[in-house]
């Protein structure tokens, strides 16, 4: 109970206190200076995520960081076991990145604003046209040298096994000809979903070798989803 109270208190208080900073960053974005603030914003978000995970009692074991391209566009593709997966990615990945979030998150106080500041896009799952436009927007950011992360399952698995991947998710990478870095997240569901309460847990995170997408044929693009899914499974305890 104490850990749960501490988590929610720090989570929301820090988001509220960061509002003046987010407004300042928003002004930079409006005048076209977004590139100058992405890295410091990414650093702040990374330290914040590490603090929150510490309060949650989530202990990360991260490997494969050297496989992440230091520059240029890149699309991280990971499995989605629990609510803390984005926090885990923020804490582990040294370079700034955006992520896809459901449209409803746009209206959440403070949280929606930070999704925008980090370079994220909102997906309207009820409108294929709007969802496609959001994916294209994310692909454009990758094409300009940015990074994005996506969870092709669409929803949390809430357990050790993976849901089926949605092949359309890979358009973030294929539209921008960016390499895909598969990410295996093993054990994040134990932090909250397993017992419906916050508890300490060890989480293993593995970054795999990048998979190029530039120059792929239509058939090769169709095989990306099962190919990446198979790579991610190699580092998940449920499939070992």
C-alpha positions as CSV (number, residue, x, y, z in Angstrom):
1,X,0.0,0.0,0.0
2,X,2.8,2.4,0.9
3,X,4.5,1.8,-2.4
4,X,1.3,2.3,-4.3
5,X,0.7,5.7,-2.6
6,X,4.3,6.8,-3.2
7,X,4.0,5.9,-6.8
8,X,0.8,7.8,-7.6
9,X,1.9,10.8,-5.6
10,X,5.3,11.1,-7.3
11,X,3.8,10.3,-10.7
12,X,1.2,13.0,-10.7
13,X,3.1,15.6,-8.7
14,X,6.1,15.5,-10.9
15,X,3.9,15.8,-14.0
16,X,2.2,18.8,-12.6
17,X,5.5,20.5,-11.5
18,X,6.8,19.9,-15.0
19,X,4.1,22.0,-16.6
20,X,6.1,25.2,-16.8
21,X,8.9,23.3,-18.5
22,X,6.5,21.7,-20.9
23,X,5.1,25.1,-21.8
24,X,8.6,26.4,-22.5
25,X,9.4,23.4,-24.7
26,X,6.1,23.9,-26.5
27,X,7.1,27.4,-27.4
28,X,10.4,26.1,-28.8
29,X,8.5,23.6,-30.9
30,X,6.1,26.3,-32.2
31,X,9.1,28.4,-33.5
32,X,10.7,25.4,-35.2
33,X,13.4,24.8,-32.6
34,X,12.2,21.3,-31.6
35,X,15.4,19.7,-32.5
36,X,17.3,21.8,-29.9
37,X,15.1,20.6,-27.0
38,X,14.4,16.9,-27.9
39,X,17.6,15.7,-26.3
40,X,17.3,17.6,-23.0
41,X,13.6,16.6,-22.8
42,X,14.6,13.0,-23.4
43,X,17.1,13.2,-20.6
44,X,14.6,14.7,-18.2
45,X,12.0,12.0,-19.2
46,X,14.6,9.2,-18.7
47,X,15.5,10.3,-15.2
48,X,11.9,10.7,-14.3
49,X,11.1,7.2,-15.6
50,X,14.0,5.7,-13.6
51,X,12.7,7.4,-10.4
52,X,9.2,6.1,-11.0
53,X,10.4,2.6,-11.7
54,X,12.5,2.7,-8.5
55,X,9.4,3.6,-6.5
56,X,7.5,0.8,-8.2
57,X,10.3,-1.6,-7.2
58,X,10.9,-2.6,-10.8
59,X,14.5,-3.8,-11.2
60,X,15.7,-3.6,-14.8
61,X,18.3,-6.0,-16.3
62,X,19.1,-4.4,-19.7
63,X,21.3,-5.9,-22.5
64,X,22.0,-5.1,-26.1
65,X,22.1,-1.3,-25.7
66,X,25.2,-1.3,-28.1
67,X,22.9,-2.5,-30.9
68,X,20.9,0.7,-30.9
69,X,21.9,3.0,-33.7
70,X,23.2,6.3,-32.2
71,X,21.9,8.4,-35.0
72,X,19.5,8.3,-37.9
73,X,15.9,7.1,-38.0
74,X,15.0,4.0,-36.1
75,X,11.8,2.2,-35.1
76,X,11.8,0.2,-31.9
77,X,9.3,-2.7,-31.9
78,X,8.5,-4.4,-28.6
79,X,6.1,-6.8,-27.0
80,X,3.6,-5.2,-24.5
81,X,3.2,-7.0,-21.2
82,X,2.1,-4.2,-18.9
83,X,1.4,-0.5,-18.2
84,X,5.0,0.2,-17.3
85,X,6.5,-0.8,-20.7
86,X,6.8,2.9,-21.8
87,X,8.5,3.8,-18.5
88,X,10.9,0.9,-19.1
89,X,11.7,2.1,-22.6
90,X,12.2,5.7,-21.4
91,X,14.5,4.5,-18.7
92,X,16.6,2.2,-20.9
93,X,16.9,4.0,-24.2
94,X,19.5,6.7,-24.2
95,X,18.3,8.6,-27.3
96,X,15.0,10.6,-27.4
97,X,12.1,8.8,-29.0
98,X,8.3,9.2,-29.4
99,X,5.6,6.6,-29.1
100,X,2.1,5.8,-30.3
101,X,-0.7,6.3,-27.8
102,X,-4.4,5.8,-28.0
103,X,-6.4,8.9,-28.8
104,X,-8.0,9.0,-25.4
105,X,-4.6,9.7,-23.8
106,X,-4.6,13.1,-25.6
107,X,-7.2,14.3,-23.1
108,X,-5.5,13.1,-19.9
109,X,-4.3,16.0,-17.8
110,X,-0.6,16.7,-18.3
111,X,0.1,13.2,-19.7
112,X,-1.2,14.0,-23.2
113,X,1.0,17.1,-23.3
114,X,4.1,15.0,-22.5
115,X,3.3,12.5,-25.2
116,X,3.4,15.4,-27.7
117,X,6.6,16.9,-26.3
118,X,8.4,13.6,-26.6
119,X,7.4,13.4,-30.2
120,X,4.5,10.9,-29.9
121,X,1.4,10.5,-32.0
122,X,-2.1,9.6,-31.1
123,X,-3.9,6.7,-32.8
124,X,-7.7,6.8,-33.3
125,X,-8.5,3.0,-33.4
126,X,-12.1,3.8,-34.5
127,X,-11.0,5.6,-37.6
128,X,-8.6,3.7,-40.0
129,X,-8.1,6.9,-42.0
130,X,-7.0,8.9,-38.9
131,X,-4.9,6.1,-37.6
132,X,-3.1,5.9,-41.0
133,X,-2.4,9.6,-40.9
134,X,-1.0,9.3,-37.4
135,X,1.3,6.4,-38.5
136,X,2.4,8.5,-41.5
137,X,3.2,11.4,-39.2
138,X,5.3,9.2,-37.0
139,X,7.1,7.8,-40.1
140,X,7.9,11.3,-41.2
141,X,9.6,12.0,-37.8
142,X,11.6,8.8,-38.2
143,X,12.5,9.8,-41.8
144,X,14.0,13.0,-40.4
145,X,16.3,11.1,-38.1
146,X,14.1,10.6,-35.1
147,X,13.1,7.5,-33.2
148,X,9.8,5.9,-32.4
149,X,8.6,2.9,-30.5
150,X,5.6,0.8,-31.2
151,X,3.9,-2.2,-29.6
152,X,2.3,-4.2,-32.5
153,X,0.1,-6.2,-30.1
154,X,-2.0,-3.1,-29.7
155,X,-3.0,-4.1,-26.1
156,X,-1.2,-5.4,-23.1
157,X,-0.9,-9.1,-22.9
158,X,-1.1,-8.8,-19.1
159,X,1.1,-12.0,-18.9
160,X,4.2,-13.7,-20.2
161,X,2.8,-14.7,-23.6
162,X,2.4,-12.4,-26.6
163,X,-0.7,-11.4,-28.4
164,X,-0.8,-11.6,-32.2
165,X,1.1,-8.7,-33.9
166,X,-0.8,-6.3,-36.2
167,X,1.2,-6.1,-39.4
168,X,0.1,-2.5,-40.2
169,X,2.1,-1.3,-37.2
170,X,5.3,-1.9,-39.2
171,X,4.5,0.9,-41.6
172,X,6.2,3.2,-39.2
173,X,9.5,1.6,-40.3
174,X,8.7,0.7,-43.9
175,X,7.3,4.1,-44.9
176,X,10.6,5.7,-43.6
177,X,12.9,2.9,-44.7
178,X,14.3,2.9,-41.2
179,X,15.8,-0.1,-39.4
180,X,13.7,-2.0,-36.8
181,X,15.3,-2.7,-33.4
182,X,13.2,-5.6,-31.8
183,X,12.9,-5.2,-28.0
184,X,12.0,-8.1,-25.7
185,X,10.4,-7.0,-22.4
186,X,10.1,-10.0,-20.0
187,X,8.4,-9.7,-16.6
188,X,6.8,-6.2,-16.7
189,X,3.3,-7.6,-16.1
190,X,4.5,-8.7,-12.6
191,X,4.8,-5.0,-11.5
192,X,1.0,-4.5,-11.6
193,X,-1.1,-6.8,-13.8
194,X,-0.2,-10.1,-12.2
195,X,-1.8,-9.4,-8.8
196,X,-3.7,-6.1,-9.5
197,X,-1.4,-4.3,-7.1
198,X,2.0,-2.7,-7.3
199,X,4.8,-4.9,-6.2
200,X,8.6,-5.2,-6.8
201,X,9.7,-7.3,-9.7
202,X,12.7,-8.0,-11.9
203,X,12.2,-7.1,-15.6
204,X,14.6,-8.3,-18.3
205,X,14.9,-6.0,-21.4
206,X,16.8,-7.2,-24.5
207,X,17.6,-5.0,-27.6
208,X,18.2,-7.2,-30.6
209,X,20.2,-6.6,-33.8
210,X,18.6,-4.0,-36.1
211,X,16.6,-5.4,-39.1
212,X,16.9,-3.2,-42.2
213,X,13.7,-2.3,-44.1
214,X,15.1,-0.2,-46.9
215,X,14.8,-1.8,-50.3
216,X,12.6,-4.7,-49.2
217,X,10.3,-6.3,-51.7
218,X,6.5,-6.4,-51.0
219,X,6.8,-10.1,-50.0
220,X,9.7,-9.3,-47.6
221,X,7.7,-6.5,-46.0
222,X,4.8,-8.9,-45.4
223,X,7.2,-11.2,-43.6
224,X,8.5,-8.5,-41.3
225,X,5.8,-9.1,-38.7
226,X,6.4,-12.8,-38.1
227,X,10.1,-12.2,-38.4
228,X,10.3,-9.6,-35.7
229,X,7.8,-11.5,-33.5
230,X,10.1,-14.6,-33.7
231,X,13.1,-12.5,-32.7
232,X,11.4,-11.0,-29.7
233,X,10.2,-14.4,-28.5
234,X,13.8,-15.7,-28.3
235,X,14.4,-13.6,-25.1
236,X,11.0,-14.2,-23.4
237,X,10.9,-16.8,-20.7
238,X,7.5,-18.1,-21.8
239,X,9.0,-19.3,-25.1
240,X,12.4,-20.6,-23.9
